[in-house]
Each structure stands twice: as structure tokens, then as C-alpha cells.
Amino acid sequence: MPIYLLHLASTHADFHIPELETLAKIESISYRWVKPSCIEESSELQENSIGDYPREKPVYPINHANATTLNPFLLVELDDDASASKWVRRSIFCKNIYELYGFADTFESLHDYLSKLPSPPWLQYQKDTSYKFTFETFGTRRTMEEQLSIINDFGYMKLEGLVSMKRPECIFTLLENRSKDIEGPKLYFGRWCGGSSRDAVDKFDLKRRNYIGITSFDAELSLITAQMAMAMPGKLIYDPFVGTGSFLYTCSYFGAFTMGSDIDGRQMRGKGGKSIRSNFTQYQLAGSFLDVFTGDVTNCPLRENFLLDAIVCDPPYGVRAGAKKIAKSSSGSSTPNQLNSNSTSHYPKLEQYQISDMVFDLICFAAKHLADYGRLVLWLPTITEEYSVEDIPRHPCLSLIYNSVQPFTHWSRRLLTFERLPRSETQNVSLEFLEKASKAPSHHDFRRKYFMGAHRTT
Ligand SMILES: C[S@@+](CC[C@H](N)C(=O)[O-])C[C@H]1O[C@@H](n2cnc3c(N)ncnc32)[C@H](O)[C@@H]1O
């Protein structure tokens, strides 16, 4: 099987493999990670494919094991070019994929290796194929003169086709890595096989969005949220803490029908003609937007058997948006707000709500409303020093499949992806059942800890 080189973005390393694995599942791609230093020793490599993709813990390729070491290159075995381009076409963190012809630490050894290949992989492009050479450099720059001189050194490829800068049939690329922070080979050489959807990060940039609020979520991470939710045509995705709608746009961008709700209708409605709906019009995605409604996730009006393909959310941490829920009277009905008790409208009274309680309620909600194999994709804030894996809420109907971290100073934000186990396997489990941790999780009382930490660091 040919070996391909993935060139990834240098941001959010911990999200790269979860994204690629999810995309392989969406596109039904079989793949096998390769470690550069042991291409021959394939028995040591960890295998992974759609059939046996991991449930509890993602398999990280060796050069990606430490997520804080940003290594933007990954090698992988794939069936063919078609699988390669299909795999990354909707990726956010992959920039490009190449068929790998060779890698080395010096130009001399690269040329030595390539020029002695018994059946060079470029033979089929030697005669009549138009082509061009491109360069990708990291931690260095090459002048035009240097680039030309490097290209001339590939003369042994004996390419006879026309050079076309605008529409070449074949693009040969040299990736040169001189960054001290990036381990692995210094030079990779290959043939470009496909690009990704990384330009969507620019499309959804908050600076260009018609309507935003203080809770609007970063574009790149909203896209990855949609990716982890496996948003695609025919899917129905719901955000129960929709705010200004950041996740709805990106889920609809990948083709899903989207809907949302929020306890506070003002965020959703916006002002002066600017709202979630006007953003959908701006992005030309109005056809995928179902609607939003005002509602408390703990009293959600969705009928019991209403099933969703995914739930995406960024619950309130109490920093920018507070967590609230409808207060219940002793009889269990909602208590009217005193100010409005004489009016014909019923405005229920709200009470404060701990994020740790909210996460438990949310996870029970997901167990009830997710279709089999549907995903709950949830952002959870944690205090870095206090975090332990036991803080992650568990439910017997949901399997945690990814836990990726975005670190800040004293706190972090984790993107948790759960998958609903099929109902045939969870028939005897109570939907309200929860494995509560013995100690309070690090996200308990998050607001107070967040501001305490902010004082400590200033
Ligand atoms: C962090 S914000 C979500 C922001 C959103 N992702 C966006 O793009 O703007 C959390 C939202 O949850 C809402 N909220 C708080 N308690 C809620 C509850 N019990 N049910 C539903 N929404 C709630 C808040 O009004 C706030 O808009």
C-alpha cells in the first residue's frame, strides 16, 4: 500500500487525531499509521480502521503521542489516491495530503535514495503529464534562486511533460522542516493528492460574522465541534445552550439540519435585524436551519422519544454566561417570577445552577435523546492543577471516545465526545443512572476557582 504524508496545522495538536479518526469513519477509509523511523518494521505499528476504531482511547501514532509537541507531519498507509483525497477533503486541521516518495535529513541523502529507487513512483507521470514543483518550508525560507537550484537537482526524475504553473496535472512538493520544535526528518518529498476544508476557518471567522455576542465561539474550534459531531447531510443536530449559535453554523456547513435552544431568548433573537437567522442567511445556509426556541435544558419540551443524531454544546461556565435553571416549587411545578405574578404571561423564576450538576443533567438528557451511535460533543472547563480523568462524567449508555484538551494558563477547556451505545445493549439500564464521582470534579464551582486563579496569575 502506498504511504501518504499528512501535513497538519500547527494549532490544537490534541484535536488532530480525533478529527482524522472521525473523518475516516465518516468516509469509510481504512488506514494504518506509519512511524518514519520504522517504515520497514510494520509489525510494530498500530493498526486502525473503520472496523476496529477505538472506543475508550484513541490510538495515537508514535510521533504524535505528546500533544504538546507540535509535529505537523504524519505518515499513513492508504489504499490509493482516492482514499487520500476523500479522507482529508473536509478536514479542518489537515492542510494537504501527499503521496510520499521519500524523506531524509539532508538533500544529499534524499537524492541518493530517490535516484536509486528501482521503480520510481513518478514513472507514470514522466512522459506526457504537465507538472510543477512547490515548496513548503518551516523554520526557514528559500529565495526564488535557491528554489530553482533545488528543483534542478531533481533532474534525474527526467520529467518530459510541460511545466504548468496554473493547471498542472501533477504537483511535486518538497516540505522542508528546519524548525527546532519539530522532531523527525528534515525533508519530505512527494506528490500532492488533495487539499482540505481549512479555508472554512476564515469563512466562519467571528470578525466577519454579521451577529456575534460575548459568548460566540472561536471559528476553528466550532468547526472541530461539528466534525466530532459527525455533522453531514441527513443528520439532525441540536445545541441546548445555543447562545449566538456558533455551533449551528458549522454543523450546517457540513450539511446537517440544526436546531437550538437557550434559557435566555435575547441571545438567540439578537437585535436590529441581526440574529442567528441573519447569520444563517449570511452563510447561505438558511435551508439547513430548523429553528431555535427559549427553554431550559432541565425542562426540555422535546417529546420523550425525539431522537437526535448529535448534541453539541458549550455549557455556561459562569464566567461570561451564568448557569441557571427554572426553579421548582415543592409541588414540582415551576415558580412564577414575583415581578410578573399579576401579568397574564408566565415568567418562571430562575435559580443558580452548578456547572457540575448541569453536566450530569445534560448527560442524562443525551442518553435519552441521542439515536444509537449518536454523539454528545461537549466542552467542559477544568482547573488544570485539580483535573483528573475521574472528573469526566460517565453514563452506562454513553461511551467516552475522545477527550481533547485546549490548555490555557491555570485552566483548560476539554472537548469530550461521547457515543450513545445501541439500545439493544443498554435495555436494562436506567436513563437516570449516573456514576457520580466520589469527590467534587475540578469543574465544580468553576467560576470561583477561575477568578481565584486569575488573581493568582496577575
Ligand atoms: C457559554 S454560552 C453558549 C454560547 C454559544 N455556544 C454561542 O455560540 O454563543 C452558554 C449559554 O447557556 C445558556 N444557559 C444557561 N443555563 C441554561 C439552561 N438551564 N438551559 C439552557 N440554556 C442555558 C446561557 O444563556 C448561555 O447563552
The ligand as a MOL file (V3000), in Angstrom:
LIG
                    3D

  0  0  0     0  0            999 V3000
M  V30 BEGIN CTAB
M  V30 COUNTS 27 29 0 0 0
M  V30 BEGIN ATOM
M  V30 1 C -21.3230 29.5610 27.0520 0
M  V30 2 S -22.8530 30.0420 26.4550 0 CHG=1
M  V30 3 C -23.0020 29.2090 24.9200 0
M  V30 4 C -22.5370 30.0860 23.8200 0
M  V30 5 C -22.8260 29.5940 22.4440 0
M  V30 6 N -22.0490 28.4240 22.1130 0
M  V30 7 C -22.5860 30.7040 21.4500 0
M  V30 8 O -22.1250 30.4140 20.3590 0
M  V30 9 O -22.8700 31.8810 21.7280 0 CHG=-1
M  V30 10 C -23.9740 29.2060 27.4720 0
M  V30 11 C -25.4250 29.5300 27.2080 0
M  V30 12 O -26.2110 28.6720 28.0460 0
M  V30 13 C -27.3910 29.3800 28.4180 0
M  V30 14 N -27.9640 28.6890 29.5900 0
M  V30 15 C -27.6540 28.8140 30.9070 0
M  V30 16 N -28.3870 27.9650 31.6550 0
M  V30 17 C -29.1850 27.2760 30.7900 0
M  V30 18 C -30.1690 26.2530 30.9300 0
M  V30 19 N -30.5060 25.7830 32.1380 0
M  V30 20 N -30.7850 25.7720 29.8160 0
M  V30 21 C -30.4760 26.2670 28.5870 0
M  V30 22 N -29.5710 27.2510 28.3910 0
M  V30 23 C -28.9180 27.7400 29.4620 0
M  V30 24 C -26.9130 30.8020 28.6390 0
M  V30 25 O -27.9890 31.7120 28.4800 0
M  V30 26 C -25.8470 30.9580 27.5320 0
M  V30 27 O -26.3820 31.5480 26.3710 0
M  V30 END ATOM
M  V30 BEGIN BOND
M  V30 1 1 1 2
M  V30 2 1 2 3
M  V30 3 1 2 10
M  V30 4 1 3 4
M  V30 5 1 4 5
M  V30 6 1 5 6
M  V30 7 1 5 7
M  V30 8 2 7 8
M  V30 9 1 7 9
M  V30 10 1 10 11
M  V30 11 1 11 12
M  V30 12 1 11 26
M  V30 13 1 12 13
M  V30 14 1 13 14
M  V30 15 1 13 24
M  V30 16 1 14 15
M  V30 17 1 14 23
M  V30 18 2 15 16
M  V30 19 1 16 17
M  V30 20 1 17 18
M  V30 21 2 17 23
M  V30 22 1 18 19
M  V30 23 2 18 20
M  V30 24 1 20 21
M  V30 25 2 21 22
M  V30 26 1 22 23
M  V30 27 1 24 25
M  V30 28 1 24 26
M  V30 29 1 26 27
M  V30 END BOND
M  V30 END CTAB
M  END
